[in-house]
Amino acid sequence: MIRLLRHAMEQGKADTGLLNGLAHPRIASALVAIHEAPGEGWTLEKLAETAGMSRTQFAVTFKELVGTTPMGYLATWRLDIARAELEAGRQVKSVANMCGFASPAAFSRAFSRRFGHPPKQRRSQAA
């Protein structure tokens, strides 16, 4: 599987997305950091520093390679993790904190915008 993925990246078959970002050494370092610490208080500046790039260069390169902005990618990743944690039975407040949201209310609004229902509903469906 890894050979297939490497081949696709080398042949330019992965135009945008995570694999394309991981093929770029500097963008990859930021993506790995996001995935390792999704609850971190990431800012564009911190991610650019992690990638060893200027803020503007990082933002433009990230969007070209991954297909979304760095902060958009981070938000999507956090909400995907949150959905899985809620399905596993974790409390909304705990999930909000784990995923780096300022408050359970902010988490609830973001979750509802993305998935069309509040996080408590997802948790109760899982139970």
TIRO-2110 file (N, C-alpha, C; in Angstrom, 1 decimal):
// TIRO-2110
0.8, -1.2, 0.0, N, 1, A
0.0, 0.0, 0.0, CA, 1, A
0.9, 1.3, 0.0, C, 1, A
1.9, 1.2, 0.8, N, 2, A
2.8, 2.4, 0.9, CA, 2, A
3.5, 2.6, -0.5, C, 2, A
3.9, 1.6, -1.1, N, 3, A
4.5, 1.7, -2.5, CA, 3, A
3.5, 2.4, -3.4, C, 3, A
2.3, 1.9, -3.4, N, 4, A
1.3, 2.5, -4.3, CA, 4, A
1.1, 4.0, -4.0, C, 4, A
1.0, 4.3, -2.7, N, 5, A
0.8, 5.8, -2.4, CA, 5, A
2.0, 6.6, -2.8, C, 5, A
3.2, 6.1, -2.6, N, 6, A
4.4, 6.8, -3.0, CA, 6, A
4.4, 7.0, -4.6, C, 6, A
4.1, 5.9, -5.3, N, 7, A
4.0, 6.0, -6.7, CA, 7, A
3.0, 7.0, -7.2, C, 7, A
1.9, 7.1, -6.6, N, 8, A
0.9, 8.0, -7.0, CA, 8, A
1.4, 9.5, -6.7, C, 8, A
2.1, 9.7, -5.6, N, 9, A
2.6, 11.0, -5.3, CA, 9, A
3.7, 11.4, -6.3, C, 9, A
4.6, 10.4, -6.6, N, 10, A
5.7, 10.7, -7.5, CA, 10, A
5.2, 11.0, -8.9, C, 10, A
4.1, 10.3, -9.3, N, 11, A
3.6, 10.5, -10.7, CA, 11, A
2.7, 11.7, -10.8, C, 11, A
2.5, 12.4, -9.7, N, 12, A
1.6, 13.6, -9.8, CA, 12, A
0.1, 13.2, -9.8, C, 12, A
-0.2, 12.0, -9.4, N, 13, A
-1.6, 11.6, -9.3, CA, 13, A
-2.4, 12.1, -8.2, C, 13, A
-1.6, 12.6, -7.2, N, 14, A
-2.3, 13.2, -6.0, CA, 14, A
-2.1, 14.7, -6.1, C, 14, A
-3.1, 15.3, -6.8, N, 15, A
-2.9, 16.8, -7.1, CA, 15, A
-3.1, 17.6, -5.8, C, 15, A
-4.1, 17.3, -5.0, N, 16, A
-4.3, 18.0, -3.7, CA, 16, A
-4.7, 16.9, -2.7, C, 16, A
-4.6, 17.4, -1.4, N, 17, A
-5.0, 16.5, -0.3, CA, 17, A
-3.9, 16.2, 0.6, C, 17, A
-4.2, 15.4, 1.6, N, 18, A
-3.2, 15.0, 2.6, CA, 18, A
-2.0, 14.4, 2.0, C, 18, A
-2.1, 13.5, 1.1, N, 19, A
-1.0, 12.8, 0.5, CA, 19, A
-0.1, 13.8, -0.2, C, 19, A
-0.6, 14.7, -0.9, N, 20, A
0.1, 15.7, -1.6, CA, 20, A
0.9, 16.6, -0.6, C, 20, A
0.2, 17.0, 0.5, N, 21, A
0.9, 17.7, 1.5, CA, 21, A
2.0, 17.0, 2.2, C, 21, A
1.8, 15.7, 2.4, N, 22, A
2.8, 14.9, 3.0, CA, 22, A
4.1, 14.7, 2.1, C, 22, A
3.9, 14.8, 0.8, N, 23, A
5.0, 14.7, -0.1, CA, 23, A
5.9, 15.9, -0.1, C, 23, A
5.5, 17.0, 0.5, N, 24, A
6.3, 18.2, 0.6, CA, 24, A
6.9, 18.2, 2.0, C, 24, A
8.2, 18.2, 2.1, N, 25, A
8.9, 18.0, 3.5, CA, 25, A
8.5, 19.1, 4.5, C, 25, A
8.4, 20.3, 4.1, N, 26, A
8.0, 21.3, 5.1, CA, 26, A
6.6, 21.3, 5.4, C, 26, A
5.7, 21.2, 4.5, N, 27, A
4.3, 21.1, 4.8, CA, 27, A
4.0, 19.8, 5.6, C, 27, A
4.7, 18.7, 5.2, N, 28, A
4.5, 17.5, 6.0, CA, 28, A
4.8, 17.7, 7.5, C, 28, A
5.8, 18.5, 7.8, N, 29, A
6.1, 18.7, 9.2, CA, 29, A
5.0, 19.3, 10.0, C, 29, A
4.3, 20.3, 9.3, N, 30, A
3.1, 20.9, 9.9, CA, 30, A
1.9, 20.0, 10.0, C, 30, A
1.7, 19.2, 9.0, N, 31, A
0.6, 18.2, 9.0, CA, 31, A
0.8, 17.2, 10.1, C, 31, A
2.0, 16.7, 10.2, N, 32, A
2.3, 15.7, 11.3, CA, 32, A
2.1, 16.4, 12.7, C, 32, A
2.5, 17.6, 12.8, N, 33, A
2.3, 18.3, 14.1, CA, 33, A
0.8, 18.4, 14.4, C, 33, A
0.0, 18.8, 13.4, N, 34, A
-1.4, 18.9, 13.6, CA, 34, A
-2.0, 17.6, 14.0, C, 34, A
-1.6, 16.5, 13.4, N, 35, A
-2.1, 15.2, 13.7, CA, 35, A
-1.7, 14.7, 15.0, C, 35, A
-0.5, 15.0, 15.4, N, 36, A
0.0, 14.6, 16.7, CA, 36, A
-0.5, 15.3, 17.9, C, 36, A
-0.9, 16.6, 17.7, N, 37, A
-1.4, 17.4, 18.8, CA, 37, A
-2.6, 18.3, 18.3, C, 37, A
-3.7, 17.7, 18.0, N, 38, A
-4.8, 18.5, 17.4, CA, 38, A
-5.4, 19.5, 18.4, C, 38, A
-5.2, 19.3, 19.7, N, 39, A
-5.7, 20.2, 20.7, CA, 39, A
-4.8, 21.4, 21.0, C, 39, A
-3.7, 21.4, 20.4, N, 40, A
-2.7, 22.5, 20.6, CA, 40, A
-3.3, 23.8, 20.1, C, 40, A
-2.9, 24.9, 20.7, N, 41, A
-3.4, 26.2, 20.3, CA, 41, A
-2.7, 26.7, 19.1, C, 41, A
-2.9, 25.9, 18.0, N, 42, A
-2.3, 26.2, 16.7, CA, 42, A
-2.7, 27.6, 16.1, C, 42, A
-1.8, 28.3, 15.6, N, 43, A
-2.0, 29.5, 14.9, CA, 43, A
-1.3, 29.4, 13.5, C, 43, A
-1.6, 30.2, 12.6, N, 44, A
-0.9, 30.2, 11.3, CA, 44, A
0.6, 30.4, 11.5, C, 44, A
0.9, 31.3, 12.4, N, 45, A
2.3, 31.6, 12.7, CA, 45, A
3.0, 30.4, 13.3, C, 45, A
2.4, 29.7, 14.2, N, 46, A
3.0, 28.5, 14.8, CA, 46, A
3.2, 27.4, 13.8, C, 46, A
2.2, 27.2, 12.9, N, 47, A
2.4, 26.2, 11.9, CA, 47, A
3.4, 26.5, 10.9, C, 47, A
3.5, 27.8, 10.5, N, 48, A
4.5, 28.2, 9.6, CA, 48, A
5.9, 28.0, 10.2, C, 48, A
6.0, 28.3, 11.4, N, 49, A
7.3, 28.2, 12.1, CA, 49, A
7.7, 26.7, 12.2, C, 49, A
6.7, 25.8, 12.4, N, 50, A
6.9, 24.4, 12.5, CA, 50, A
7.4, 23.9, 11.1, C, 50, A
6.9, 24.5, 10.0, N, 51, A
7.3, 24.1, 8.7, CA, 51, A
8.6, 24.8, 8.2, C, 51, A
9.1, 25.8, 9.0, N, 52, A
10.3, 26.5, 8.7, CA, 52, A
10.1, 27.4, 7.5, C, 52, A
8.9, 28.0, 7.4, N, 53, A
8.5, 28.9, 6.3, CA, 53, A
8.0, 30.2, 6.8, C, 53, A
7.9, 31.2, 5.9, N, 54, A
7.2, 32.4, 6.3, CA, 54, A
5.7, 32.1, 6.3, C, 54, A
5.0, 33.0, 7.0, N, 55, A
3.6, 32.8, 7.2, CA, 55, A
2.9, 32.7, 5.8, C, 55, A
3.2, 33.7, 5.0, N, 56, A
2.6, 33.8, 3.7, CA, 56, A
2.9, 32.6, 2.8, C, 56, A
4.2, 32.3, 2.7, N, 57, A
4.7, 31.2, 1.9, CA, 57, A
4.0, 29.9, 2.4, C, 57, A
4.0, 29.7, 3.7, N, 58, A
3.3, 28.5, 4.2, CA, 58, A
1.9, 28.4, 3.8, C, 58, A
1.1, 29.5, 4.0, N, 59, A
-0.3, 29.5, 3.8, CA, 59, A
-0.6, 29.2, 2.3, C, 59, A
0.2, 29.9, 1.4, N, 60, A
-0.1, 29.7, 0.0, CA, 60, A
0.3, 28.3, -0.5, C, 60, A
1.5, 27.8, 0.0, N, 61, A
1.9, 26.4, -0.4, CA, 61, A
1.0, 25.4, 0.2, C, 61, A
0.6, 25.5, 1.4, N, 62, A
-0.4, 24.6, 2.0, CA, 62, A
-1.6, 24.5, 1.2, C, 62, A
-2.2, 25.6, 0.9, N, 63, A
-3.5, 25.6, 0.2, CA, 63, A
-3.3, 25.0, -1.2, C, 63, A
-2.2, 25.3, -1.9, N, 64, A
-2.0, 24.7, -3.2, CA, 64, A
-1.9, 23.2, -3.2, C, 64, A
-1.2, 22.7, -2.2, N, 65, A
-0.9, 21.3, -2.1, CA, 65, A
-2.1, 20.5, -1.4, C, 65, A
-2.6, 21.0, -0.4, N, 66, A
-3.6, 20.3, 0.4, CA, 66, A
-5.1, 20.6, -0.1, C, 66, A
-5.3, 21.7, -0.7, N, 67, A
-6.6, 22.1, -1.2, CA, 67, A
-7.5, 22.8, -0.3, C, 67, A
-6.9, 23.2, 0.9, N, 68, A
-7.7, 24.0, 1.9, CA, 68, A
-6.7, 24.8, 2.6, C, 68, A
-7.2, 25.8, 3.4, N, 69, A
-6.3, 26.6, 4.2, CA, 69, A
-5.8, 25.7, 5.4, C, 69, A
-4.6, 26.1, 6.0, N, 70, A
-4.1, 25.4, 7.1, CA, 70, A
-5.1, 25.4, 8.3, C, 70, A
-5.8, 26.5, 8.6, N, 71, A
-6.7, 26.5, 9.7, CA, 71, A
-8.0, 25.8, 9.3, C, 71, A
-8.4, 25.8, 8.1, N, 72, A
-9.5, 25.0, 7.7, CA, 72, A
-9.3, 23.5, 7.8, C, 72, A
-8.1, 23.1, 7.5, N, 73, A
-7.7, 21.7, 7.6, CA, 73, A
-7.7, 21.3, 9.1, C, 73, A
-7.1, 22.2, 9.9, N, 74, A
-7.1, 21.9, 11.4, CA, 74, A
-8.5, 21.8, 11.9, C, 74, A
-9.4, 22.7, 11.6, N, 75, A
-10.8, 22.6, 12.0, CA, 75, A
-11.5, 21.3, 11.6, C, 75, A
-11.3, 20.9, 10.4, N, 76, A
-11.9, 19.7, 9.9, CA, 76, A
-11.3, 18.5, 10.6, C, 76, A
-10.0, 18.4, 10.8, N, 77, A
-9.4, 17.3, 11.6, CA, 77, A
-9.9, 17.2, 13.0, C, 77, A
-10.0, 18.4, 13.7, N, 78, A
-10.5, 18.4, 15.0, CA, 78, A
-11.9, 17.9, 15.1, C, 78, A
-12.7, 18.3, 14.2, N, 79, A
-14.1, 17.9, 14.2, CA, 79, A
-14.3, 16.4, 13.9, C, 79, A
-13.4, 15.9, 13.0, N, 80, A
-13.5, 14.4, 12.7, CA, 80, A
-13.1, 13.6, 13.9, C, 80, A
-12.1, 14.1, 14.7, N, 81, A
-11.7, 13.4, 15.9, CA, 81, A
-12.8, 13.5, 16.9, C, 81, A
-13.4, 14.7, 17.0, N, 82, A
-14.5, 14.9, 18.0, CA, 82, A
-15.6, 14.0, 17.7, C, 82, A
-16.0, 13.8, 16.5, N, 83, A
-17.1, 12.9, 16.1, CA, 83, A
-16.8, 11.5, 16.6, C, 83, A
-15.6, 11.0, 16.3, N, 84, A
-15.2, 9.7, 16.7, CA, 84, A
-15.2, 9.5, 18.3, C, 84, A
-14.7, 10.6, 19.0, N, 85, A
-14.7, 10.5, 20.4, CA, 85, A
-16.1, 10.5, 21.0, C, 85, A
-17.0, 11.3, 20.4, N, 86, A
-18.4, 11.2, 20.9, CA, 86, A
-19.0, 9.9, 20.6, C, 86, A
-18.7, 9.3, 19.5, N, 87, A
-19.3, 8.0, 19.2, CA, 87, A
-18.7, 6.9, 20.1, C, 87, A
-17.5, 7.2, 20.7, N, 88, A
-17.0, 6.3, 21.7, CA, 88, A
-17.5, 6.5, 23.1, C, 88, A
-18.4, 7.5, 23.2, N, 89, A
-19.1, 7.7, 24.5, CA, 89, A
-18.4, 8.8, 25.4, C, 89, A
-17.5, 9.6, 24.9, N, 90, A
-16.9, 10.6, 25.7, CA, 90, A
-17.9, 11.8, 25.9, C, 90, A
-17.7, 12.5, 27.0, N, 91, A
-18.5, 13.7, 27.3, CA, 91, A
-18.2, 14.8, 26.4, C, 91, A
-19.2, 15.6, 26.0, N, 92, A
-19.0, 16.8, 25.2, CA, 92, A
-17.9, 17.7, 25.7, C, 92, A
-18.0, 18.1, 27.0, N, 93, A
-17.0, 19.0, 27.5, CA, 93, A
-15.6, 18.4, 27.4, C, 93, A
-15.4, 17.2, 27.6, N, 94, A
-14.1, 16.5, 27.5, CA, 94, A
-13.6, 16.6, 26.1, C, 94, A
-14.5, 16.3, 25.2, N, 95, A
-14.1, 16.3, 23.7, CA, 95, A
-13.8, 17.7, 23.3, C, 95, A
-14.5, 18.7, 23.7, N, 96, A
-14.3, 20.1, 23.3, CA, 96, A
-12.9, 20.5, 23.8, C, 96, A
-12.5, 20.1, 25.0, N, 97, A
-11.2, 20.4, 25.6, CA, 97, A
-10.1, 19.7, 24.8, C, 97, A
-10.3, 18.4, 24.6, N, 98, A
-9.3, 17.6, 23.9, CA, 98, A
-9.0, 18.1, 22.5, C, 98, A
-10.0, 18.6, 21.8, N, 99, A
-9.9, 19.0, 20.4, CA, 99, A
-9.5, 20.5, 20.3, C, 99, A
-9.2, 21.1, 21.4, N, 100, A
-8.7, 22.5, 21.3, CA, 100, A
-9.7, 23.6, 21.1, C, 100, A
-11.0, 23.3, 21.5, N, 101, A
-12.0, 24.4, 21.4, CA, 101, A
-12.0, 25.2, 22.7, C, 101, A
-12.3, 26.5, 22.5, N, 102, A
-12.2, 27.4, 23.6, CA, 102, A
-13.3, 27.1, 24.7, C, 102, A
-14.4, 26.5, 24.3, N, 103, A
-15.4, 26.2, 25.2, CA, 103, A
-16.3, 25.1, 24.6, C, 103, A
-17.1, 24.5, 25.4, N, 104, A
-18.1, 23.5, 24.9, CA, 104, A
-19.1, 24.2, 24.0, C, 104, A
-19.5, 25.4, 24.3, N, 105, A
-20.4, 26.1, 23.4, CA, 105, A
-19.8, 26.4, 22.0, C, 105, A
-18.5, 26.8, 22.0, N, 106, A
-17.9, 27.0, 20.7, CA, 106, A
-17.8, 25.7, 19.9, C, 106, A
-17.5, 24.6, 20.6, N, 107, A
-17.4, 23.3, 20.0, CA, 107, A
-18.8, 22.9, 19.5, C, 107, A
-19.8, 23.1, 20.2, N, 108, A
-21.1, 22.7, 19.8, CA, 108, A
-21.5, 23.5, 18.5, C, 108, A
-21.2, 24.8, 18.5, N, 109, A
-21.6, 25.6, 17.3, CA, 109, A
-20.8, 25.0, 16.0, C, 109, A
-19.5, 24.8, 16.2, N, 110, A
-18.7, 24.3, 15.1, CA, 110, A
-19.2, 22.9, 14.6, C, 110, A
-19.5, 22.0, 15.6, N, 111, A
-19.9, 20.7, 15.3, CA, 111, A
-21.3, 20.7, 14.6, C, 111, A
-22.2, 21.6, 15.1, N, 112, A
-23.5, 21.7, 14.4, CA, 112, A
-23.4, 22.2, 13.0, C, 112, A
-22.5, 23.2, 12.8, N, 113, A
-22.4, 23.7, 11.4, CA, 113, A
-21.8, 22.6, 10.5, C, 113, A
-20.9, 21.8, 11.0, N, 114, A
-20.3, 20.8, 10.1, CA, 114, A
-21.2, 19.6, 9.9, C, 114, A
-21.8, 19.1, 10.9, N, 115, A
-22.6, 17.9, 10.8, CA, 115, A
-24.1, 18.0, 10.8, C, 115, A
-24.6, 19.2, 11.0, N, 116, A
-26.0, 19.4, 11.0, CA, 116, A
-26.8, 19.1, 12.2, C, 116, A
-26.2, 18.7, 13.3, N, 117, A
-26.8, 18.4, 14.5, CA, 117, A
-25.8, 18.6, 15.7, C, 117, A
-26.3, 18.9, 16.9, N, 118, A
-25.4, 19.2, 18.0, CA, 118, A
-24.7, 17.9, 18.5, C, 118, A
-23.5, 18.1, 19.1, N, 119, A
-22.7, 16.9, 19.5, CA, 119, A
-23.4, 16.0, 20.5, C, 119, A
-24.3, 16.6, 21.3, N, 120, A
-25.0, 15.7, 22.3, CA, 120, A
-25.9, 14.7, 21.6, C, 120, A
-26.4, 15.1, 20.4, N, 121, A
-27.3, 14.2, 19.6, CA, 121, A
-26.4, 13.0, 19.1, C, 121, A
-25.2, 13.3, 18.7, N, 122, A
-24.3, 12.3, 18.2, CA, 122, A
-23.9, 11.3, 19.3, C, 122, A
-23.7, 11.9, 20.5, N, 123, A
-23.3, 11.0, 21.6, CA, 123, A
-24.4, 10.1, 22.0, C, 123, A
-25.7, 10.7, 22.0, N, 124, A
-26.8, 9.8, 22.4, CA, 124, A
-27.1, 8.8, 21.4, C, 124, A
-26.8, 9.0, 20.1, N, 125, A
-27.0, 8.0, 19.1, CA, 125, A
-26.0, 6.9, 19.3, C, 125, A
-24.8, 7.2, 19.7, N, 126, A
-23.8, 6.2, 19.9, CA, 126, A
-24.1, 5.3, 21.1, C, 126, A
-24.8, 5.9, 22.1, N, 127, A
-25.1, 5.1, 23.3, CA, 127, A
-26.2, 4.1, 23.2, C, 127, A
END
